[in-house]
Amino acid sequence: MREKVILVCEECLSRNYTVKRNKLNTPERMIIKKFCPKCNKHTIHKETK
């Protein structure tokens, strides 16, 4: 049972990535450090509601 989630940059708040995660294995929200094309650097991306 995987669901699609959207990741948002913490600095510029742009929605850059969509990923799938298993809700049973990872019940908390995802926090990933990824590249933001708008900021042009690696930033923390968090899952939206």
N, C-alpha and C positions, 0 to 999 in steps of 0.2 A: 504494500500500500504506500506508494510514493506520491508526493504532492509537489506541484510546481510552486516555487517561491521566488520573490524578486528581491535582489540585493540593492541597497541604497548606499551611496557614498556618504561618509560622516561629515566631510568638509563642505562639499558643494551640493549635497542632497540630490544628486542626479541618479536616476535609476538605470544602472548600466548592465546588470547581469540578471539572467534568469537561470536557476538551477533546480534540480530535483533533490528531495531529501526524503528519507524514510522517517515518518512521524513516530513510529514505535521505537526505533533505535536512538533517535535524537529528539527528545521531547522539547528541549529548550531551543531558543532561537539561534540561528547560525550567525557567527561572527568570523569573517574571513578577511585577510589582508590581500587585496587584489589591486590591479592597475586601473586607475581612473583616467579615461581619455580626456575628460574635461579639465581635470586638475593637472594632468600630465605627470603623475607620480603615483607611487603605491600608497594607498590609504586603506583604512579599515572600512569594510562594507558590512552592513547589518541587514538582517531580514526584516521586511516590512510586515505589517499586519495583514 
